[in-house]
Each structure stands twice: as structure tokens, then as C-alpha cells.
Amino acid sequence: MTVSESPVEVTCPAGTIIGVADEDVARFHSIAYSRIPAPFSDAEPAPQGMLIDATVERPDDIALSITTPLGAKDVDDLPVIVHVHGGRFEMGDHTDPAAPGDALARQGVILVKVGYRLMLEGLAQFHDDPPAHFRAVNDVATALTWVQRNIEAFGGDPTNVTLSGQSAGAAVVLWLMRKDHYKGEFRRALALSPAFPRLSYNQRKSVIRAGAGIPLTRKALNDAAATRSGQKKIRRGYSAVRRRYFTDMALGPAPLDPAEMAEVDLVISSLSEEMYEAAAKRDRANMARFDMILPGFIMGLKPDHYVRFFKVLKARNPKHILGEFFSANLIRRWVDMISLNAPGRVWQAELVGDGVVKPYHCADLAPLFAGEGYAQGEGLNAWLVTYARTGEPGWEPYSDHHNALRVDLSGKNPELVREPLAYLREAFSLKWD
């Protein structure tokens, strides 16, 4: 607790939760929403009726944080955004400074940020798991149930929850929209630059097993996690798959079939220069024609499409061919596939530079959450508040005429563009049309 903060408490079914208040905002840090019996075991609901110290951040905990207007009451029925952080399923936590909640709270929107298990702990699958089950996703589902049971005491409306996620977090959001996962605990979704692995866990399991040198059973991994030497083996297993599949996510929920998604309203977006920064050095060296060969083979680029696709990317931006290539593979083709095939209403957006900030991966978080350089209640932050309150994105669904909204990061210069990602559909062996 800082000098300017004072204690504040809320009593809810989870217990009495003590947070901190500063001016007109209350913050409740690192609330345990579950009990995890062992690293590779499913989460269980957290005990109720506890006295919970939520005055300090504990980023290493699997927990959630809440930012709400100071003095919010259970009769206020404020809209709630539950946000899932990104980080390749390798990094990040519920404290995520890239998505601050103060600006939302000051406009009457509650922000809940959720952490979940990463890497093998979150994404290894076992023979006795339910179909399409991942602990990383199940952790977030457990947090959503906690929100349903408790958010009213913080001033929130449990019937007006928007589930938001960025990158790996967007993959979690979309997986929770599957019919076999969706429980009605959020009303709408926002998926920012979703990233998925191209292959499933089972298709990559042999690489992990060879690297770890131990059986990939729940018991063996839980036993290994209890010792320092075993933890090293688990890390080696993950490092092996990370090195082998360097062209996309090492692990993640996959494969996603949009036809299996529930009819939940979804806004899905990408940035126009997603991976330009990561590929800049090789692009400056004019290495794209060479660098596309091996990654293209690994990610399923058809040999007879290679030359044509190279020309398409070069025509789009001759200085950033490799940046275009990795943007397409890691992010943009999933946006296109889901926009075309999800059964519910989908609105697609493409965010471009605003003359100040480059539209690289993660650049959308600051304008949406009124982070550094962006004002509260303006541009994309104002849009997010409206979307959370009303569920209205403000432009036509993609399914109407395959139009997407192109707008800069400041929220200015909006225009409808037709099928901005159609150029991707014949490039990869993955079929989605």
C-alpha cells in the first residue's frame, strides 16, 4: 500500500476482500480464484468465506485482479470486462501493466484481469482429460465462474460481462466460445490479434517427450514438478518444442474449428504491421526470399504457391516481406478464418498506425485501455467502454458484406474495407474457405 492509498473492503461469497483505494478508484490485487492441487492437475474452486488480503500484487500467483469505481455498490450493475493477457503461453500474468483499469473504472466499467497456467503446466494434455481440455483455458473458465458469483458485490453486473483477450489470451477467449466450453458466463467477446499453434499438442508430443526424457503423464509430470531436477526436465521438454516449432506458437489450444463455436457476438482484430518489428533485421538484409523457404515448409506453405505468395507480400510492402509473412502465419490467417466461419455475429477490425505509434503486435492495448500516450474516454478507449456497456461495435458485421473496419490506433480515420485478408486463403495448406 502506498502513502496515497487507503484500505477498502468488499464482502462477497468469496469472503471479505481487503483492497486499496486511491482517489476515485478501488483496486483489489491478486485474489486467488481457485485452488490448484498440483501443477498438472485441474483447478478447483477457491474456498469461500475467507479473509483475503488483496492489497499487494503477487504476480507469481494464479489469481485475478479487480479495478472498480470507489464506492461502487451491488445495485450499480456496472458493465464488466474480464481481460486475459497474452505472452505466447510462456509469459505474462494477471497484473499485466499493459492493460490498466483506472480509466475504465473512472468511466463506470469494472476491469478484471485473469492469470492462468502457462507452458506445459497449462497446455499438456492427458488421456483422462475431457475433449479439447487445456488447464490454461480451464483456469480462465474457473475465474469466470468466480466473477459470476462475486462481481456484484464490487458493483458489477454478472449478466453484462465482456470477455477480452490479446494474442495468446485471445486464443483462450475463442476457445471458451466453443459450444462444449461456453457456459453463458460472458455475453460478448473481443479477440485482439489471436495466435494459435498450427499443430495440436498430440502432434508435437513426441518432441516434448524426447526433450524431457520422462513420460508425459499427469502423475509423472506432477512428481517431476516436486523436485529441482524434475523441473529442469520439464523445462527441457518445453524448450525442445519451442526450438522445433519456431515459426508459430510452441503450444496452445488447437486445432480451433470455428464451426464448433457458440453463437456469441465477437469483435476480432489484427494490426496492419503485427510482426514487422520482429522481422525488421532480416527484412533490412533482403533475406525474405530465403527465409520464407524453411518456415514456409514447416507451416504448410504449398511449394507451388510459394512464388505467388512471395509476390503478393512484396506487392503489399516490399520493405517488410518477412514481416508480412510472419504476420500472416501467426495472426492474420486465424482472424480471416474465424471471420468467415464462426456461426455467431462477427465484426472484424484492422488497426493501422496513427502517425505516432507503429501498429506492431501489442500496440492496440495502450489505446484501448488508455495507457501511456492515450487519453481516457477518447478513441479506442471510448469505443471499448461503449462496447462493454451496449454490445454495439458500431459497424456492420463481417458476414453482411465481408466488410471490415480499418481505423488508426487513435480511433480516427475509420473506413470500411472489403475482405482485407482474402489474399491469405490459398497460400497455406490449412483450408478455411
C-alpha positions in Angstrom: 0.0 0.0 0.0 1.4 3.4 -1.0 1.2 6.6 1.0 -1.7 7.9 -1.2 -3.7 4.7 -0.8 -6.2 3.7 1.9 -7.7 0.3 2.7 -11.1 -0.6 1.3 -13.0 -3.8 1.7 -15.8 -5.7 0.0 -17.7 -8.7 1.4 -18.9 -11.3 -1.1 -19.4 -15.0 -1.2 -15.6 -15.5 -1.6 -15.2 -13.7 1.7 -14.1 -10.3 2.9 -11.6 -8.9 0.5 -9.4 -6.0 1.5 -8.0 -3.9 -1.3 -6.7 -0.3 -1.7 -8.3 2.9 -2.8 -6.7 5.9 -4.4 -8.8 9.0 -5.2 -11.9 7.6 -7.0 -10.6 4.1 -7.9 -10.5 0.9 -5.8 -8.1 -1.9 -6.6 -8.1 -5.5 -5.4 -4.9 -7.3 -6.2 -4.1 -11.0 -6.7 -7.2 -12.6 -5.5 -7.0 -16.4 -5.6 -10.0 -17.6 -7.6 -9.0 -21.3 -7.4 -7.1 -23.9 -5.5 -4.5 -25.9 -7.6 -3.8 -29.3 -6.0 -0.7 -29.9 -8.2 0.9 -28.1 -11.2 -0.6 -30.5 -13.8 -3.9 -31.1 -12.0 -7.2 -29.2 -12.7 -8.0 -26.2 -10.7 -10.7 -26.4 -8.0 -12.9 -23.5 -6.8 -11.3 -21.5 -4.1 -12.6 -21.8 -0.6 -15.4 -19.3 0.3 -15.9 -17.1 3.3 -12.2 -16.3 3.6 -10.5 -13.1 4.8 -8.5 -12.2 1.7 -5.6 -9.7 1.6 -5.7 -8.1 -1.8 -3.6 -5.0 -1.0 -0.4 -6.0 -2.9 0.3 -7.6 -6.2 1.6 -11.2 -6.3 2.4 -11.8 -10.0 3.6 -15.3 -9.4 0.2 -16.4 -8.2 -2.6 -17.8 -10.4 -5.0 -15.1 -9.5 -7.2 -12.2 -10.7 -7.2 -8.5 -10.0 -10.2 -6.1 -10.0 -10.3 -2.4 -10.6 -13.6 -0.7 -9.9 -15.0 2.7 -9.1 -14.5 3.6 -5.5 -17.8 3.2 -3.6 -19.5 1.0 -6.3 -22.4 -0.9 -4.8 -24.1 -4.2 -5.6 -27.1 -2.2 -7.1 -25.0 -0.3 -9.6 -25.0 -3.0 -12.3 -21.8 -1.7 -13.9 -20.5 -3.5 -17.1 -17.6 -5.8 -16.6 -14.6 -6.6 -18.8 -12.7 -9.8 -18.0 -9.3 -9.5 -19.7 -6.9 -12.4 -20.5 -3.3 -11.4 -21.1 -1.1 -12.6 -23.9 2.5 -13.7 -24.0 2.8 -16.9 -26.2 1.6 -19.0 -23.3 5.1 -18.5 -21.9 4.9 -15.2 -20.0 2.6 -12.7 -18.5 0.3 -12.7 -15.5 -2.8 -11.1 -14.1 -1.0 -7.9 -13.0 -0.4 -7.0 -16.8 0.6 -3.3 -16.7 -0.2 -3.1 -20.5 -3.9 -3.2 -19.6 -4.5 -0.7 -16.8 -8.0 -0.4 -15.3 -8.1 3.1 -13.9 -9.5 4.8 -17.0 -12.3 2.2 -17.3 -13.2 2.5 -13.7 -13.5 6.2 -13.9 -16.0 5.7 -16.8 -18.0 3.2 -14.8 -16.6 -0.1 -16.2 -15.1 -2.7 -14.0 -11.9 -4.5 -15.2 -11.0 -8.0 -14.1 -7.6 -9.3 -15.2 -7.0 -13.0 -15.1 -3.9 -15.1 -14.8 -3.6 -18.7 -15.9 -1.0 -21.5 -16.0 1.5 -21.3 -18.9 3.7 -23.7 -20.9 3.4 -27.4 -20.2 1.6 -26.8 -16.9 -1.2 -25.1 -18.8 -1.2 -26.9 -22.1 -0.1 -30.6 -21.8 -3.0 -33.0 -22.4 -3.6 -36.3 -20.7 -5.6 -39.4 -21.6 -8.2 -38.8 -18.9 -8.8 -35.2 -19.8 -12.2 -34.2 -21.3 -12.1 -33.5 -25.1 -10.5 -30.2 -26.1 -9.4 -29.6 -22.5 -6.5 -27.4 -21.5 -5.7 -26.3 -18.0 -4.8 -22.8 -19.2 -8.3 -22.4 -20.6 -9.9 -24.1 -17.7 -8.2 -21.7 -15.3 -9.8 -18.8 -17.0 -13.2 -20.6 -17.0 -12.8 -21.1 -13.3 -12.1 -17.4 -12.9 -15.2 -16.5 -15.0 -17.3 -18.6 -12.6 -15.7 -16.7 -9.7 -16.7 -13.5 -11.3 -20.3 -14.6 -11.8 -20.5 -15.4 -8.1 -18.8 -12.4 -6.7 -18.6 -9.4 -9.0 -22.0 -8.0 -8.0 -20.5 -7.0 -4.6 -17.9 -4.9 -6.4 -20.7 -3.1 -8.3 -20.7 -5.3 -11.4 -23.5 -6.8 -13.5 -22.8 -10.5 -13.9 -25.2 -10.6 -16.9 -23.1 -8.0 -18.8 -19.6 -9.4 -19.0 -17.3 -8.9 -22.0 -14.5 -11.4 -22.3 -11.4 -9.8 -23.8 -8.0 -11.2 -24.7 -4.9 -10.4 -26.6 -2.6 -12.7 -28.6 -2.5 -16.0 -26.6 -5.2 -14.5 -24.4 -7.4 -14.1 -27.5 -6.9 -17.8 -28.2 -8.2 -18.5 -24.8 -11.2 -16.3 -25.4 -12.0 -18.0 -28.7 -11.6 -21.5 -27.2 -14.0 -20.6 -24.4 -16.5 -19.7 -27.2 -16.6 -23.4 -28.2 -20.0 -24.9 -27.7 -18.5 -27.5 -25.4 -16.9 -24.8 -23.2 -19.3 -21.9 -23.3 -21.4 -21.7 -20.2 -23.1 -18.3 -20.7 -20.7 -16.6 -18.3 -19.9 -13.8 -20.7 -22.2 -12.0 -23.1 -19.8 -11.0 -25.9 -16.1 -11.3 -26.7 -13.2 -9.2 -28.0 -10.2 -11.1 -29.6 -7.2 -8.9 -30.3 -4.6 -10.5 -32.6 -5.4 -14.1 -31.7 -2.4 -16.5 -32.0 -2.7 -20.3 -32.3 -0.2 -23.1 -32.9 -0.6 -24.7 -36.3 -0.4 -28.2 -34.9 -2.1 -29.8 -31.9 -0.4 -30.9 -28.7 -0.6 -34.6 -29.7 1.2 -33.8 -33.0 4.1 -32.2 -31.0 4.1 -34.5 -28.0 6.9 -36.7 -29.2 9.3 -33.7 -29.4 8.4 -32.8 -25.8 8.9 -36.3 -24.6 12.3 -36.6 -26.2 13.4 -33.3 -24.7 12.1 -34.0 -21.2 13.2 -37.6 -21.0 10.2 -38.6 -18.8 6.7 -39.9 -19.5 4.2 -37.2 -20.3 1.6 -38.5 -17.8 -0.1 -36.4 -15.2 1.5 -38.3 -12.3 5.0 -38.3 -13.9 4.9 -34.6 -14.5 3.4 -33.8 -11.1 6.1 -35.9 -9.5 8.8 -34.2 -11.6 7.5 -30.7 -10.7 8.1 -31.5 -7.0 11.9 -31.7 -7.4 14.5 -29.3 -8.8 15.9 -32.0 -11.2 12.4 -32.8 -12.4 11.6 -29.1 -13.0 14.7 -28.9 -15.2 13.4 -31.9 -17.3 10.0 -30.2 -17.7 11.7 -27.0 -18.9 13.9 -29.0 -21.3 10.8 -30.6 -22.8 9.2 -27.3 -23.4 12.4 -25.8 -24.8 12.6 -28.7 -27.3 9.2 -28.0 -28.8 9.9 -24.2 -28.7 13.0 -24.7 -30.8 11.5 -27.2 -33.2 8.4 -25.1 -34.0 9.9 -21.6 -34.1 7.5 -20.4 -36.8 4.4 -20.2 -34.6 3.3 -20.8 -31.0 5.1 -23.7 -29.4 1.9 -24.8 -27.6 -1.7 -23.6 -27.3 -5.3 -24.7 -27.6 -5.6 -26.3 -31.1 -7.0 -27.0 -33.6 -9.8 -24.5 -33.5 -12.7 -25.2 -35.7 -14.9 -22.1 -36.0 -18.0 -24.3 -36.8 -17.7 -25.6 -33.2 -18.1 -22.1 -31.7 -21.2 -21.0 -29.9 -23.3 -18.1 -31.4 -21.7 -15.4 -29.2 -21.1 -11.8 -30.5 -17.4 -11.3 -31.3 -15.2 -8.5 -32.4 -11.9 -9.8 -33.8 -9.0 -7.6 -34.8 -5.4 -7.6 -36.2 -2.8 -4.9 -36.6 -1.6 -4.0 -40.0 2.1 -4.5 -39.1 1.9 -7.2 -36.5 5.3 -8.8 -36.8 7.2 -6.1 -38.7 9.4 -5.3 -35.8 10.4 -8.9 -35.1 11.4 -9.4 -38.7 12.9 -6.0 -39.3 16.6 -7.0 -39.2 16.2 -9.8 -41.8 14.0 -7.6 -44.0 16.6 -4.9 -44.0 19.1 -7.5 -45.2 16.7 -8.5 -48.0 16.6 -12.1 -46.7 12.8 -12.7 -47.2 13.1 -14.9 -50.3 15.5 -17.2 -48.5 13.9 -17.0 -45.0 10.5 -18.0 -46.2 11.6 -21.4 -47.6 12.1 -23.4 -44.4 9.5 -21.7 -42.2 7.1 -21.9 -45.1 7.6 -25.7 -45.4 7.2 -26.1 -41.6 4.0 -24.1 -41.5 2.4 -25.7 -44.5 3.0 -23.3 -47.4 2.4 -25.2 -50.6 5.5 -25.2 -52.9 3.5 -24.3 -55.9 2.1 -21.3 -54.1 5.5 -20.0 -52.8 6.4 -17.8 -55.7 2.9 -16.3 -56.0 2.6 -15.7 -52.3 6.1 -14.0 -52.2 5.0 -11.7 -55.0 1.7 -10.9 -53.1 3.6 -10.0 -50.0 6.2 -8.0 -51.9 3.4 -6.0 -53.6 1.8 -5.3 -50.2 5.1 -3.9 -48.7 8.4 -4.6 -50.4 10.4 -3.4 -47.4 8.7 -5.8 -45.0 8.1 -9.0 -46.9 9.2 -11.3 -44.0 7.2 -9.1 -41.5 4.1 -9.6 -43.7 4.9 -13.4 -43.9 5.0 -13.9 -40.1 2.1 -11.6 -39.5 0.0 -13.7 -41.9 1.0 -17.0 -40.4 0.9 -16.1 -36.7 -2.1 -13.9 -36.6 -4.0 -12.7 -39.6 -5.0 -16.0 -41.2 -6.8 -17.0 -37.9 -8.7 -13.7 -38.0 -9.8 -14.4 -41.5 -10.7 -18.0 -40.9 -12.9 -17.1 -37.8 -14.5 -14.1 -39.5 -15.6 -16.3 -42.4 -16.8 -19.3 -40.5 -17.9 -18.5 -36.9 -21.6 -19.2 -36.6 -22.3 -16.1 -34.5 -22.1 -12.4 -35.4 -18.5 -11.3 -36.0 -17.2 -7.9 -36.6 -13.6 -7.6 -38.0 -11.3 -4.7 -37.5 -7.8 -3.8 -38.8 -5.8 -1.3 -36.8 -3.3 0.9 -38.6 -0.7 3.4 -37.4 -1.7 6.8 -36.1 1.5 8.6 -37.1 2.8 8.3 -33.5 2.8 4.6 -32.7 3.6 1.8 -35.2 0.8 -0.8 -35.4 3.0 -3.7 -34.1 1.8 -6.6 -32.1 0.5 -5.4 -28.7 0.2 -1.8 -29.8 -3.6 -1.9 -29.5 -3.5 -2.3 -25.7 -2.5 1.2 -24.8 -5.2 3.0 -26.9 -7.9 0.5 -25.7 -7.1 0.7 -22.0 -5.9 4.4 -22.1 -2.4 3.5 -21.3 0.6 5.7 -21.9 0.1 8.3 -24.7 -3.7 7.8 -25.0 -6.4 9.7 -23.2 -9.2 8.3 -21.2 -12.6 8.5 -22.9 -11.2 9.1 -26.4 -10.6 7.0 -29.5 -10.4 3.2 -28.9 -10.8 3.6 -25.2 -14.2 5.3 -25.7 -15.1 2.5 -28.1 -14.3 -0.2 -25.6 -16.4 1.5 -22.9 -19.4 1.7 -25.4 -18.9 -1.9 -26.5 -18.8 -3.1 -22.9 -22.0 -1.1 -22.0 -24.1 -1.8 -25.1 -22.6 -4.6 -27.1 -22.7 -2.5 -30.2 -19.4 -2.4 -32.1 -20.6 0.5 -34.4 -20.1 -1.0 -37.9 -21.7 -3.8 -39.9 -21.0 -7.5 -39.1 -18.4 -9.1 -41.4 -21.0 -11.7 -42.5 -23.2 -9.0 -44.2 -20.9 -8.0 -47.0 -17.4 -9.2 -45.8 -16.5 -5.6 -44.8 -14.1 -4.9 -42.0 -13.4 -1.6 -40.2 -9.9 -0.1 -40.8 -9.1 2.5 -38.2 -5.9 4.0 -36.8 -4.8 3.4 -33.2 -6.0 6.9 -32.2 -9.5 5.8 -33.3 -9.5 8.2 -36.2 -10.0 7.8 -40.0 -12.3 4.9 -39.9 -13.3 3.3 -43.2 -15.0 0.1 -44.3 -12.8 -2.2 -46.5 -13.8 -5.3 -48.2 -12.1 -8.6 -47.3 -8.7 -7.2 -46.2 -7.3 -10.6 -45.5 -8.6 -12.5 -48.6 -5.1 -12.7 -50.1 -4.2 -15.4 -47.4 -6.7 -18.0 -48.2 -4.9 -20.0 -50.9 -1.4 -19.5 -49.5 -1.4 -22.2 -46.8 -2.3 -25.8 -46.8 -4.7 -25.1 -44.0 -8.1 -24.7 -45.6 -10.7 -22.4 -44.2 -12.8 -21.2 -47.2 
